[in-house]
């Protein structure tokens, strides 16, 4: 499998226009998700984990009660790649469904 290529700053900015709720923080795609309670947040994380595993691309995330914070970057590329954009898109579809 070829190594993913780091996106340029302009490619990242273009991607952010189509990624509802995501921003750039510390050179990573970043979003916080809010839920009614811990069970709902954990269920979301479980669904997102299955998607991430199927993509073989795993998020950096943090959960406290009803909040899930997600940061995406590709360590092999030392930055944001199309894998991160694709995973962010997939995670959004889980949240918005």
Secondary structure as the mmCIF struct_conf table of DSSP 4:
data_model
#
loop_
_struct_conf.conf_type_id
_struct_conf.id
_struct_conf.beg_label_comp_id
_struct_conf.beg_label_asym_id
_struct_conf.beg_label_seq_id
_struct_conf.end_label_comp_id
_struct_conf.end_label_asym_id
_struct_conf.end_label_seq_id
HELX_LH_PP_P HELX_LH_PP_P1 UNK A 2 UNK A 8
HELX_RH_AL_P HELX_RH_AL_P1 UNK A 9 UNK A 18
BEND BEND1 UNK A 19 UNK A 19
TURN_TY1_P TURN_TY1_P1 UNK A 20 UNK A 21
STRN STRN1 UNK A 23 UNK A 25
TURN_TY1_P TURN_TY1_P2 UNK A 26 UNK A 27
STRN STRN2 UNK A 28 UNK A 34
BEND BEND2 UNK A 36 UNK A 37
HELX_RH_AL_P HELX_RH_AL_P2 UNK A 38 UNK A 55
TURN_TY1_P TURN_TY1_P3 UNK A 56 UNK A 56
STRN STRN3 UNK A 60 UNK A 64
TURN_TY1_P TURN_TY1_P4 UNK A 65 UNK A 66
STRN STRN4 UNK A 67 UNK A 72
STRN STRN5 UNK A 74 UNK A 74
HELX_RH_3T_P HELX_RH_3T_P1 UNK A 75 UNK A 77
TURN_TY1_P TURN_TY1_P5 UNK A 78 UNK A 78
STRN STRN6 UNK A 79 UNK A 79
HELX_RH_AL_P HELX_RH_AL_P3 UNK A 82 UNK A 96
#
